[in-house]
Amino acid sequence: MKIALITNSRIPSLTANSIQAMKVAQALMQLGHDARMFAPAETEPVSQQLLITHYGVRLIPPLELLPSISGLKRLDFIVHAQRAAQKFGAELIYTWLPQSAALALWMKYPVVLEMHADVTGLMGAWWLRQFWNAKGKKTMTVTTSALRNVLERSTKLKLENEAVIVAPNGVELERYASLPSPSEARRQLNLPDGLTVGFTGHIYPGRGAELLFELAKQMPRVNFLWVGGTPELVSFWKSKLAQGGVANVTMTGFVEHSRIPLHQAAADVLLMPYSRTIEASSGQDIAEVINPMKMFEYMASGRAIVCADISVIREILNDKNAVFVESSGGRVVLSGAERSRRMYRDHNVGELENQRIGDWRLAIEALLADEPRRLALGAQARRDVERFSWVKREERVLEGIIK
């Protein structure tokens, strides 16, 4: 069928929601659907080949960038997108915006609405209620069961089981087939040889950069690999590492998504050091509902995972495929790079309140000293992630709509 994907993500960008939207689009195209994506015109148009390289995908839908005035909270973009979808001849609206989903239902379109976080403010809750109360063929996905509970609390709605699908994020399993051993991956990437602890993703506050710094400082005989981060934050942390005399960290900065699997394969242990409270720029605490794509990538890489013990993470991980360490209790704000830079400038990374550095170090050291256990945890994670491919996810999401 013809599917109009309406996203508020900037395309291209490094944000997780931008990457997730492209992975969904590719999976729909792999299933044989004719997909077209509509996004705000907040970036310069780029070629499809550049998008393929940037997102590490093989298929990219035709992309239309439409007007969006920030003062109108993208309501103008939603109207433009709906008109463009109508012109495209869409048979299904697939969106990440409750406003877009409600408008599409009012216009008699079948709708899939993806929710990855709680609604914001009174208007956010109002729009979701409009979507939910509107008649028509619809499905709403939530990435975690915890998110469903949060949305019911925020909207004061009882969400019907038949119209809600718990659809965690996924992974392109084919990109993780036949990965080399950690030592071979390190050789291919010209990384230092020896036991390596890895982290991939943004290094904003709340994502564990402070903890990574302290672990590297306290474990000088272990190599650390940090993959990702904006140029500004990478520069900041390189300076901090140099000032602290920490010489066992390799920071790559941004790496094309297609090369992430090899970097993850270069690690013997992969870290997910989230804080117990993670506040988004909207004011939302996303720690209660977080469902990071990185988690599925780590699992697919077949490496041992050490993870902050946040309850929602246990919807996917368990004691047979990961090691859990109590998360830190500090409240951290996630926002733009400039705000992050100011926070780090005023933050003494050597004084981490409530951060259980010792517990993390002991958990990592125990795994590094126990290769059979590392391999067993990684193998179990690789088996468990088989059901989380993007294609399988989208088959489930569309099942009720296509019938």
Rosetta blueprint (number, residue, H / E / L):
1 M L
2 K E
3 I E
4 A E
5 L E
6 I E
7 T L
8 N L
9 S L
10 R L
11 I L
12 P L
13 S L
14 L L
15 T L
16 A H
17 N H
18 S H
19 I H
20 Q H
21 A H
22 M H
23 K H
24 V H
25 A H
26 Q H
27 A H
28 L H
29 M H
30 Q H
31 L L
32 G L
33 H L
34 D E
35 A E
36 R E
37 M E
38 F E
39 A E
40 P E
41 A L
42 E L
43 T L
44 E L
45 P L
46 V L
47 S L
48 Q H
49 Q H
50 L H
51 L H
52 I H
53 T H
54 H H
55 Y H
56 G L
57 V L
58 R L
59 L L
60 I L
61 P L
62 P L
63 L E
64 E E
65 L E
66 L E
67 P L
68 S L
69 I L
70 S H
71 G H
72 L H
73 K L
74 R L
75 L H
76 D H
77 F H
78 I H
79 V H
80 H H
81 A H
82 Q H
83 R H
84 A H
85 A H
86 Q H
87 K H
88 F H
89 G L
90 A L
91 E L
92 L E
93 I E
94 Y E
95 T E
96 W L
97 L L
98 P H
99 Q H
100 S H
101 A H
102 A H
103 L H
104 A H
105 L H
106 W H
107 M L
108 K L
109 Y L
110 P L
111 V E
112 V E
113 L E
114 E E
115 M E
116 H L
117 A L
118 D L
119 V L
120 T L
121 G H
122 L H
123 M H
124 G H
125 A H
126 W H
127 W H
128 L H
129 R H
130 Q H
131 F H
132 W H
133 N H
134 A L
135 K L
136 G L
137 K L
138 K E
139 T E
140 M E
141 T E
142 V E
143 T L
144 T L
145 S H
146 A H
147 L H
148 R H
149 N H
150 V H
151 L H
152 E H
153 R H
154 S H
155 T H
156 K L
157 L L
158 K L
159 L L
160 E L
161 N H
162 E H
163 A H
164 V E
165 I E
166 V E
167 A L
168 P L
169 N L
170 G L
171 V E
172 E L
173 L H
174 E H
175 R H
176 Y H
177 A L
178 S L
179 L L
180 P L
181 S L
182 P H
183 S H
184 E H
185 A H
186 R H
187 R H
188 Q H
189 L L
190 N L
191 L L
192 P L
193 D L
194 G L
195 L L
196 T E
197 V E
198 G E
199 F E
200 T E
201 G L
202 H L
203 I L
204 Y L
205 P L
206 G L
207 R L
208 G L
209 A H
210 E H
211 L H
212 L H
213 F H
214 E H
215 L H
216 A H
217 K H
218 Q H
219 M L
220 P L
221 R L
222 V L
223 N E
224 F E
225 L E
226 W E
227 V E
228 G E
229 G L
230 T L
231 P H
232 E H
233 L H
234 V H
235 S H
236 F H
237 W H
238 K H
239 S H
240 K H
241 L H
242 A H
243 Q H
244 G L
245 G L
246 V L
247 A L
248 N L
249 V E
250 T E
251 M E
252 T L
253 G E
254 F L
255 V L
256 E L
257 H H
258 S H
259 R H
260 I H
261 P H
262 L H
263 H H
264 Q H
265 A H
266 A L
267 A L
268 D L
269 V E
270 L E
271 L E
272 M E
273 P L
274 Y L
275 S E
276 R E
277 T E
278 I E
279 E E
280 A L
281 S L
282 S L
283 G L
284 Q L
285 D E
286 I H
287 A H
288 E H
289 V L
290 I L
291 N L
292 P L
293 M H
294 K H
295 M H
296 F H
297 E H
298 Y H
299 M H
300 A H
301 S H
302 G L
303 R L
304 A E
305 I E
306 V E
307 C E
308 A E
309 D L
310 I L
311 S H
312 V H
313 I H
314 R H
315 E H
316 I L
317 L L
318 N L
319 D L
320 K L
321 N L
322 A L
323 V E
324 F E
325 V E
326 E L
327 S L
328 S E
329 G E
330 G E
331 R E
332 V E
333 V E
334 L L
335 S L
336 G L
337 A H
338 E H
339 R H
340 S H
341 R H
342 R H
343 M H
344 Y H
345 R H
346 D L
347 H L
348 N L
349 V L
350 G L
351 E L
352 L L
353 E L
354 N L
355 Q L
356 R L
357 I H
358 G H
359 D H
360 W H
361 R H
362 L H
363 A H
364 I H
365 E H
366 A H
367 L H
368 L H
369 A L
370 D L
371 E H
372 P H
373 R H
374 R H
375 L H
376 A H
377 L H
378 G H
379 A H
380 Q H
381 A H
382 R H
383 R H
384 D H
385 V H
386 E H
387 R H
388 F H
389 S E
390 W H
391 V H
392 K H
393 R H
394 E H
395 E H
396 R H
397 V H
398 L H
399 E H
400 G H
401 I H
402 I H
403 K L
